[in-house]
Amino acid sequence: MDIVMSVLKSLDFDPITFACQVGLFFVLHFSLNALVYQPIMRIRESRDRKISTSLASAEEAASEARRLKSEYEEKVRSARAAGQLALTEATEAAEAARKARIEKARAEASEVLKAAREEAEAVMVKAEETLESQSEQVANAIATRLLVASLGDSEGRLVMSKIGGAS
């Protein structure tokens, strides 16, 4: 201990000054702790609590946003699927209606064509009958003219009346 005391004397160590400095240190330490450090620590803790509360709230909001987003995306997917199904059904219905109209038009066209053929056949039969009756008359007229031209008027008519032709 003598060595320590001799070193301290060589450094101009004064125990009273040392004791005052230690006393002032503790007084300042406790004063600053009570007046400055503790209020700062309370403010810091309060800020940390607010931050952690805000972070928890933000995490809850983000979780809710993710949930709402997934619900929205699911609704969009189901709406798209329903829209696609409705489009497919409408397309199929339109195609069926188009085919029905085409079949109806074909049936009507077939009936019109059938009626036109029947009418054409009737006209052809009538024309054939008219042609037959007129061809006999024309043939008689030609034969009469040929006979009249080659035999003379009275003899040609006489021959025609005997064979049953017109005079």
MODELLER restraints for C-alpha pairs under 7 A, 6 or more apart:
rsr = mdl.restraints
at = mdl.atoms
rsr.add(forms.Gaussian(group=physical.xy_distance, feature=features.Distance(at['CA:140:A'], at['CA:165:A']), mean=5.77, stdev=0.5))
rsr.add(forms.Gaussian(group=physical.xy_distance, feature=features.Distance(at['CA:140:A'], at['CA:166:A']), mean=6.23, stdev=0.5))
rsr.add(forms.Gaussian(group=physical.xy_distance, feature=features.Distance(at['CA:144:A'], at['CA:156:A']), mean=6.61, stdev=0.5))
rsr.add(forms.Gaussian(group=physical.xy_distance, feature=features.Distance(at['CA:144:A'], at['CA:157:A']), mean=6.73, stdev=0.5))
rsr.add(forms.Gaussian(group=physical.xy_distance, feature=features.Distance(at['CA:144:A'], at['CA:160:A']), mean=6.43, stdev=0.5))
rsr.add(forms.Gaussian(group=physical.xy_distance, feature=features.Distance(at['CA:147:A'], at['CA:156:A']), mean=4.69, stdev=0.5))
rsr.add(forms.Gaussian(group=physical.xy_distance, feature=features.Distance(at['CA:148:A'], at['CA:156:A']), mean=4.32, stdev=0.5))
rsr.add(forms.Gaussian(group=physical.xy_distance, feature=features.Distance(at['CA:148:A'], at['CA:157:A']), mean=6.66, stdev=0.5))
rsr.add(forms.Gaussian(group=physical.xy_distance, feature=features.Distance(at['CA:157:A'], at['CA:167:A']), mean=5.69, stdev=0.5))
rsr.add(forms.Gaussian(group=physical.xy_distance, feature=features.Distance(at['CA:160:A'], at['CA:166:A']), mean=6.71, stdev=0.5))
rsr.add(forms.Gaussian(group=physical.xy_distance, feature=features.Distance(at['CA:160:A'], at['CA:167:A']), mean=6.60, stdev=0.5))
rsr.add(forms.Gaussian(group=physical.xy_distance, feature=features.Distance(at['CA:161:A'], at['CA:167:A']), mean=6.33, stdev=0.5))
